[in-house]
């Protein structure tokens, strides 16, 4: 447990630095760019996200999972995974520009391809991160990421300050990926013998056969998460589509940032789930239940504070777009479901049942496509937000049901409901207590009343506090 806590701390610090840098970059972009220019970069980064998912090939979690079981295989895993990703990158850049030109202008496609080029380095960084995850040495992920983030921020700021073209701005944003990869490789050679590249064709075939469910899952999941932006560009009038995407992106980015900030525990606990699935199924089930209560105890308050006080949070940033306020109010509610979905996906992968994930995401992409197709023409970018919330709830319900029946873990539904009731009551109390604009003070009374109500309702119990105290003491 001590190792889990240590790695959780480092991954949380990593998330804080990453999201802090992302928030600063968000302020830079909002300050210097119009809604339309912001929309072009939003479209470019979403296409880059889809590109990364295509290039990843699903091998990162395979390296983490099997590398944790047999660290001696990590050198071969690393080189083989990098080789496969480079092949997929070549395939992507041979096809993608021709597809994008069907619904985007050449200048927008150029910006998207420039940013996607830097995601190749991020894909290779994913393999390096997986090696450190398998070794349970997450501190090096944190150590190497911080300087690359700072340099990337500085370059992006200078590009925006001098009014550089959007392609140059996209290059400044992507530079941190290259720097991060270099720093990770410098540290990795201390733990893994990488002096001679080791590629085995038979092992590459095995990795593809094992990872294709995760490859399809990762691609369709990322496509699903970016589908709202792509469909806004497709379904809205050409004259206003980019501006509407910019308004939507200004509301969506804080939600994505918080979601990534809160994934540190999930990343740290993955190799432990992978071991316990083989060694101790009872401990596996216990860790699952404790983890879901912990995650919901964090995400429910954050979702309610973000969604219920959306106007106050967005007012803290320059050039607030009024249309972003209701969108953030809806998207804030997706945070709880999106993080739990990532956690359940991790559990499925640790149980070697990742083939289920392909079915889950295909269904979710279909639901998201249909709901976006219906709601965007009616409600515009607000319809995209409703479609995102509905599809996240759908995915959560389906995955939880299958996990219950397949793995046999009974979820603590009563405690989940109790946390939701506690969050809602705390929200009503703070809505009465604080004026709308006092959002910076909101976390103090809200979290205090939330934990007090949860403790009185016995949703958070004395033994939970004692377990957490012992865990922190051991760390």
Secondary structure, DSSP 8 states (H G I E B T S, - for coil): -HHHHHHHHHHHHHHHHHHHHHHHHHHHHHHHS-HHHHHHHHHHHHHHHHHHHHHHTTHHHHHHHHHHH-GGGHHHHHHHHHHHHHHHHHHHHHHHHHHHTTTS-HHHHHHHHHHHHHHHHHHHHHHHHHHHHHTT-THHHHHHHHHHHHHHHHHHHHHHHTT--HHHHHHHHHHHHHHHHHHHHHHHTTTS--SS----HHHHHHHHHHHHHHHHHHHHHHHHHHHHHHHHHHHS-TTTHHHHHHHHHHHHHHHHHHHHHTTHHHHHHHHHHHHHHHH-HHHHHHHHHHHHHHHHHHHHHHHHHHHHTHHHHHTTSTT--TTHHHHHHHHTTHHHHHHHHHHHHHHHHHTT-THHHHHHHHHHHHHHHHHHHHHHHHHTHHHHHHHHHHHHHHHHHHHHHHHHHHH-----HHHHHHHHHHHHHHHHHHHHHS-TT-HHHHHHHHHHHHHHHHHHTTSS-HHHHHHHHHHHHH-
